[in-house]
Amino acid sequence: MISNLVMQDTINGIKNITHCDLTIVDLDGKAVASTADDVIINKTDIVSFAESQADSQEIKENVYFKVYDDYQVEYVVIARGGDETSMIGKMAAFQIQNLLVAYKEHFDKDNFIKNLLLDNLLLVDVYNRAKKLHIATDVKRVVFILESEQSKDYSTLEAVKGLFAKSKNDFITAVDEKSIIVIKELKENDGQKELHAIAEAIIKTIAQGEHDSAHVAYGNAITEIKEVSRSYKEARMALDVGKIFFGDANIIAYSQLGIGRLIYQLPIPLCKMFIKEIFTDKSPDDFDEETLTTINKFFENSLNVSETSRQLYIHRNTLVYRLDKLQKSTGLDLRVFDDAITFKIALMVVRYMKYMETLEY
């Protein structure tokens, strides 16, 4: 519903132009906005006029006008003063009525978009409601999710809306207090480069350069409105998986998740079983800092012994000794591709289990 503040601003603007006092009254006889302090409102007159067939009526030197919402009287505008009172009152009533329609359409669109994201609509309803709300159904779109400490602030939502204000086909909403969702219409040739640039623009808008406080994730581009919920689910998964495996990244795409996406969908009991099979009673957490640093650097350099030893500032033989020692304790030789893959997945599984444990508390 349109706010009283908006109606007050509207009639203030009309009075500044016409010098005619206006009051907007609900059907209970309560003034919701007024440009005059001395207006006398009689509830009986309001109710009687609202139930009459007339769209306007002069009562005690004031002129009353009806404001409709879906063919039902919602408000009564009272105009007073000036030779053009009748015309000004009609104009004010017309303006308030248009605002009611505009706000109602905006609410309907936002409600539709939220249900679309959450997959709460039947397929036939998706297309019927989209047509009614004049929303294109066959354009290229993608869903972005912004999560930050400021997401719950109304000003943050407005800032993001301002970023996409030039496009009438983009939708910005919030389904919870933690995140803001952007459904962005794309050009046919937009790819990962363009999507990443959009994500950067969102972060810059709300974080003002402090990227540590904000994260943006996005799903795959879709071409049918019925697929919006899929892109949203992908973006949501990208946000969660990014926290686990890409902690330093403030922008993460679903298409970049790799094997982390598969691990994220594993049940915890299966993960524990896998880790026990690989490390018996041990865990990667049991390794000392030197060993973990060596392992991570070895993986970063694609199992290249020479490059890893160079970056660690150690002799090649020292690195070989550390790898041999690790092989004896785990039975896995990281210089062998299959063993390296197994070990890498195990490290990721442990990280995933740790993350899930934090959610339980």
C-alpha positions as CSV (number, residue, x, y, z in Angstrom):
1,M,0.0,0.0,0.0
2,I,1.1,3.5,-0.8
3,S,2.6,5.3,2.3
4,N,1.2,8.3,3.9
5,L,4.5,10.1,3.4
6,V,4.2,9.7,-0.4
7,M,0.7,11.0,-0.4
8,Q,1.7,14.0,1.8
9,D,4.6,14.8,-0.6
10,T,2.2,14.6,-3.6
11,I,-0.4,17.0,-2.2
12,N,2.3,19.3,-0.9
13,G,3.6,19.6,-4.5
14,I,0.1,20.2,-5.9
15,K,-0.5,23.0,-3.3
16,N,2.8,24.7,-4.1
17,I,1.6,25.0,-7.7
18,T,-2.1,25.7,-7.2
19,H,-2.3,27.2,-3.7
20,C,-5.3,25.0,-3.1
21,D,-5.5,23.1,0.2
22,L,-6.0,19.3,0.0
23,T,-6.7,16.6,2.5
24,I,-6.8,12.9,1.9
25,V,-9.1,10.9,4.2
26,D,-9.7,7.2,4.6
27,L,-13.1,5.7,4.9
28,D,-12.9,5.8,8.7
29,G,-12.8,9.6,8.6
30,K,-9.1,9.8,9.5
31,A,-6.9,12.2,7.7
32,V,-3.8,10.4,6.3
33,A,-2.3,13.5,4.6
34,S,-3.2,17.2,4.6
35,T,-1.9,20.6,3.6
36,A,-4.2,22.4,6.1
37,D,-4.3,22.2,9.9
38,D,-7.8,23.5,10.3
39,V,-9.7,21.1,8.1
40,I,-12.8,19.8,9.8
41,I,-13.7,16.2,8.9
42,N,-17.1,14.7,9.5
43,K,-17.0,10.9,9.4
44,T,-20.7,10.8,8.5
45,D,-20.1,13.0,5.5
46,I,-17.2,10.8,4.3
47,V,-19.2,7.6,4.6
48,S,-22.3,9.1,3.0
49,F,-20.3,10.4,0.1
50,A,-18.3,7.2,-0.4
51,E,-21.6,5.2,-0.6
52,S,-23.2,7.7,-3.0
53,Q,-23.1,7.4,-6.8
54,A,-21.4,10.7,-7.3
55,D,-17.6,10.9,-8.0
56,S,-17.5,14.5,-6.6
57,Q,-19.7,16.5,-4.3
58,E,-19.6,19.9,-2.6
59,I,-20.2,19.7,1.1
60,K,-19.9,22.8,3.4
61,E,-17.6,24.8,1.1
62,N,-15.4,21.8,0.5
63,V,-15.4,19.7,-2.6
64,Y,-15.1,15.9,-2.1
65,F,-13.6,13.5,-4.7
66,K,-13.4,9.7,-4.7
67,V,-10.1,7.8,-5.1
68,Y,-10.7,4.2,-6.4
69,D,-8.7,1.1,-6.1
70,D,-10.0,-1.8,-8.1
71,Y,-13.3,0.0,-8.5
72,Q,-13.7,0.3,-4.7
73,V,-13.5,3.7,-3.0
74,E,-10.2,3.7,-1.0
75,Y,-9.8,7.4,-0.1
76,V,-11.6,10.7,-0.3
77,V,-9.8,13.9,-1.4
78,I,-11.1,17.1,0.1
79,A,-10.2,20.3,-1.8
80,R,-10.7,23.8,-0.5
81,G,-9.9,27.3,-1.8
82,G,-9.5,29.0,-5.1
83,D,-11.6,29.4,-8.3
84,E,-10.3,26.1,-9.8
85,T,-11.0,23.9,-6.7
86,S,-13.0,21.4,-8.7
87,M,-10.3,20.9,-11.4
88,I,-7.5,20.8,-8.8
89,G,-9.4,18.3,-6.7
90,K,-10.0,16.0,-9.7
91,M,-6.3,16.3,-10.6
92,A,-5.2,15.4,-7.1
93,A,-7.6,12.4,-6.9
94,F,-6.4,11.2,-10.3
95,Q,-2.8,11.5,-9.2
96,I,-3.3,9.5,-6.0
97,Q,-5.3,6.9,-7.9
98,N,-2.4,6.5,-10.3
99,L,0.0,6.2,-7.4
100,L,-2.1,3.4,-5.9
101,V,-2.0,1.5,-9.2
102,A,1.8,2.0,-9.6
103,Y,2.5,0.9,-6.1
104,K,0.2,-2.1,-6.3
105,E,1.9,-3.2,-9.6
106,H,5.3,-2.8,-8.0
107,F,4.2,-4.9,-5.0
108,D,2.7,-7.5,-7.3
109,K,5.9,-7.7,-9.3
110,D,8.1,-8.0,-6.2
111,N,5.8,-10.7,-4.9
112,F,5.9,-12.6,-8.2
113,I,9.7,-12.4,-8.4
114,K,10.1,-13.7,-4.8
115,N,7.8,-16.7,-5.5
116,L,9.6,-17.2,-8.8
117,L,13.0,-17.4,-7.1
118,L,11.7,-19.8,-4.4
119,D,10.0,-22.0,-7.1
120,N,6.6,-21.5,-5.5
121,L,4.6,-21.2,-8.7
122,L,3.1,-23.7,-11.1
123,L,4.5,-23.4,-14.6
124,V,1.3,-22.2,-16.1
125,D,1.1,-19.5,-13.4
126,V,4.6,-18.3,-14.1
127,Y,3.7,-17.5,-17.7
128,N,0.2,-16.1,-17.0
129,R,1.4,-13.8,-14.2
130,A,4.5,-12.7,-16.2
131,K,2.2,-11.7,-19.1
132,K,-0.2,-9.8,-16.8
133,L,2.7,-7.9,-15.2
134,H,4.3,-7.2,-18.6
135,I,7.5,-9.2,-17.8
136,A,9.3,-10.7,-20.8
137,T,9.5,-14.5,-20.6
138,D,12.2,-15.3,-23.2
139,V,15.1,-13.0,-22.5
140,K,18.6,-13.9,-21.3
141,R,19.0,-13.4,-17.5
142,V,21.2,-14.4,-14.6
143,V,20.7,-14.2,-10.8
144,F,23.2,-12.5,-8.6
145,I,23.2,-12.8,-4.8
146,L,24.9,-10.1,-2.6
147,E,25.7,-10.9,1.0
148,S,27.3,-8.4,3.4
149,E,26.9,-7.0,6.8
150,Q,25.0,-4.1,5.3
151,S,22.5,-6.3,3.4
152,K,19.8,-5.9,6.0
153,D,20.0,-2.1,5.8
154,Y,17.3,-0.5,3.6
155,S,19.9,2.0,2.2
156,T,21.9,-0.9,0.8
157,L,18.9,-2.3,-1.1
158,E,18.2,1.2,-2.4
159,A,21.9,1.6,-3.5
160,V,21.7,-1.6,-5.5
161,K,18.4,-0.6,-7.0
162,G,20.0,2.7,-8.0
163,L,22.8,0.8,-9.8
164,F,20.3,-0.9,-12.1
165,A,17.8,2.0,-12.2
166,K,18.3,2.6,-15.9
167,S,17.0,-0.8,-16.9
168,K,13.3,-1.5,-16.4
169,N,13.8,-5.2,-17.0
170,D,16.1,-5.9,-14.0
171,F,14.6,-6.9,-10.7
172,I,16.1,-6.4,-7.2
173,T,14.6,-7.9,-4.1
174,A,15.4,-9.6,-0.8
175,V,14.1,-12.9,0.4
176,D,15.8,-12.7,3.8
177,E,17.8,-10.2,5.9
178,K,21.2,-11.6,4.9
179,S,21.2,-11.2,1.1
180,I,19.9,-9.1,-1.8
181,I,19.0,-10.8,-5.1
182,V,19.5,-9.2,-8.5
183,I,17.9,-10.7,-11.6
184,K,19.8,-9.1,-14.4
185,E,18.8,-9.0,-18.0
186,L,21.7,-9.7,-20.3
187,K,22.7,-9.1,-23.9
188,E,22.9,-12.2,-26.1
189,N,26.7,-12.0,-26.3
190,D,27.3,-11.4,-22.6
191,G,29.7,-14.0,-21.1
192,Q,31.7,-14.7,-17.9
193,K,33.7,-11.5,-18.4
194,E,30.6,-9.3,-18.4
195,L,29.0,-11.2,-15.5
196,H,32.1,-10.7,-13.4
197,A,32.1,-7.0,-14.2
198,I,28.5,-6.7,-13.1
199,A,29.4,-8.5,-9.8
200,E,32.3,-6.1,-9.3
201,A,30.0,-3.1,-9.8
202,I,27.6,-4.4,-7.2
203,I,30.4,-4.8,-4.6
204,K,31.8,-1.4,-5.4
205,T,28.4,0.2,-4.9
206,I,27.9,-1.1,-1.4
207,A,31.4,-1.7,-0.1
208,Q,33.0,1.4,-1.5
209,G,36.3,-0.5,-2.0
210,E,36.2,-2.6,1.2
211,H,35.6,-5.9,-0.6
212,D,36.2,-7.9,2.6
213,S,32.7,-7.0,3.8
214,A,30.8,-8.2,0.8
215,H,30.5,-11.3,-1.4
216,V,28.6,-11.7,-4.7
217,A,27.8,-15.1,-6.3
218,Y,26.0,-15.7,-9.5
219,G,24.5,-18.7,-11.3
220,N,24.5,-19.7,-15.0
221,A,22.7,-17.5,-17.5
222,I,19.2,-18.7,-18.5
223,T,16.9,-17.9,-21.4
224,E,13.5,-18.8,-20.0
225,I,11.7,-17.1,-17.1
226,K,10.8,-20.6,-15.7
227,E,14.6,-21.2,-15.2
228,V,15.1,-18.2,-12.9
229,S,14.8,-20.4,-9.8
230,R,17.5,-22.7,-11.1
231,S,19.9,-19.8,-11.6
232,Y,19.1,-18.6,-8.1
233,K,19.8,-22.0,-6.6
234,E,23.1,-22.1,-8.4
235,A,24.0,-18.7,-7.1
236,R,23.0,-19.7,-3.6
237,M,25.2,-22.8,-3.8
238,A,28.1,-20.8,-5.2
239,L,27.9,-18.4,-2.2
240,D,28.0,-21.3,0.2
241,V,30.7,-23.3,-1.6
242,G,32.8,-20.1,-2.1
243,K,32.9,-19.6,1.7
244,I,34.3,-23.1,2.1
245,F,36.8,-23.5,-0.7
246,F,37.3,-19.9,-2.0
247,G,37.5,-18.0,1.2
248,D,39.6,-15.2,-0.2
249,A,37.4,-14.6,-3.2
250,N,34.6,-11.9,-2.9
251,I,33.1,-12.9,-6.3
252,I,32.3,-16.5,-7.1
253,A,30.5,-18.0,-10.1
254,Y,28.7,-21.3,-10.1
255,S,30.6,-22.4,-13.2
256,Q,33.9,-22.0,-11.3
257,L,33.1,-24.3,-8.4
258,G,34.6,-27.4,-9.9
259,I,34.8,-30.4,-7.6
260,G,33.8,-28.3,-4.6
261,R,30.2,-28.4,-5.9
262,L,30.2,-32.2,-5.7
263,I,31.7,-32.3,-2.3
264,Y,29.2,-29.8,-1.0
265,Q,26.4,-32.2,-1.8
266,L,27.9,-35.2,0.0
267,P,26.3,-36.3,3.3
268,I,28.5,-35.9,6.3
269,P,28.5,-39.6,7.3
270,L,29.9,-40.5,3.9
271,C,32.6,-37.8,4.2
272,K,33.7,-39.2,7.6
273,M,33.8,-42.7,6.2
274,F,36.0,-41.5,3.3
275,I,38.4,-39.6,5.6
276,K,38.7,-42.7,7.8
277,E,39.5,-44.9,4.8
278,I,42.2,-42.5,3.6
279,F,43.9,-41.5,6.9
280,T,42.7,-44.3,9.3
281,D,42.6,-42.6,12.7
282,K,44.5,-39.5,11.5
283,S,43.3,-36.3,9.9
284,P,45.0,-33.6,7.8
285,D,44.6,-31.4,10.8
286,D,47.2,-33.6,12.6
287,F,49.9,-32.5,10.1
288,D,52.3,-29.8,11.3
289,E,52.4,-26.4,9.7
290,E,55.5,-27.2,7.7
291,T,53.9,-30.3,6.1
292,L,50.7,-28.5,5.3
293,T,52.6,-25.6,3.7
294,T,54.6,-28.1,1.6
295,I,51.5,-29.9,0.5
296,N,49.6,-26.8,-0.5
297,K,52.6,-25.3,-2.4
298,F,53.1,-28.6,-4.2
299,F,49.5,-28.6,-5.4
300,E,49.8,-24.9,-6.4
301,N,52.7,-25.7,-8.7
302,S,50.9,-28.7,-10.3
303,L,53.1,-31.3,-8.6
304,N,56.3,-29.7,-10.0
305,V,59.1,-30.7,-7.5
306,S,61.6,-28.2,-8.8
307,E,59.3,-25.2,-8.8
308,T,57.9,-26.1,-5.4
309,S,61.4,-26.4,-3.8
310,R,62.4,-23.1,-5.4
311,Q,59.3,-21.2,-4.0
312,L,59.8,-22.8,-0.6
313,Y,63.5,-21.9,-0.6
314,I,64.5,-25.4,0.2
315,H,66.7,-27.9,-1.6
316,R,65.1,-30.3,-4.0
317,N,66.2,-33.3,-1.9
318,T,64.6,-31.7,1.2
319,L,61.3,-31.6,-0.6
320,V,61.7,-35.2,-1.7
321,Y,62.4,-36.2,1.8
322,R,59.2,-34.5,3.1
323,L,57.1,-36.2,0.4
324,D,58.6,-39.5,1.2
325,K,57.8,-39.0,4.9
326,L,54.2,-38.1,4.0
327,Q,54.0,-41.2,1.9
328,K,55.1,-43.4,4.8
329,S,52.5,-41.9,7.2
330,T,49.5,-41.9,4.8
331,G,50.4,-44.4,2.1
332,L,49.9,-41.7,-0.6
333,D,52.6,-40.5,-2.8
334,L,51.8,-36.9,-4.0
335,R,54.1,-37.3,-6.9
336,V,51.7,-39.9,-8.4
337,F,48.7,-38.2,-10.0
338,D,46.0,-40.6,-8.6
339,D,47.3,-40.3,-5.1
340,A,47.6,-36.5,-5.4
341,I,43.9,-36.3,-6.5
342,T,42.8,-38.5,-3.6
343,F,44.8,-36.4,-1.1
344,K,43.5,-33.1,-2.6
345,I,39.9,-34.3,-2.4
346,A,40.4,-35.5,1.2
347,L,41.7,-32.0,2.2
348,M,38.6,-30.4,0.6
349,V,36.3,-32.9,2.4
350,V,37.8,-32.1,5.7
351,R,37.3,-28.4,5.1
352,Y,33.7,-29.0,4.1
353,M,33.1,-31.0,7.3
354,K,34.6,-28.2,9.4
355,Y,32.3,-25.6,7.8
356,M,29.2,-27.8,8.4
357,E,30.2,-28.1,12.1
358,T,30.2,-24.3,12.5
359,L,26.6,-24.2,11.1
360,E,25.5,-26.6,13.8
361,Y,26.5,-24.4,16.6
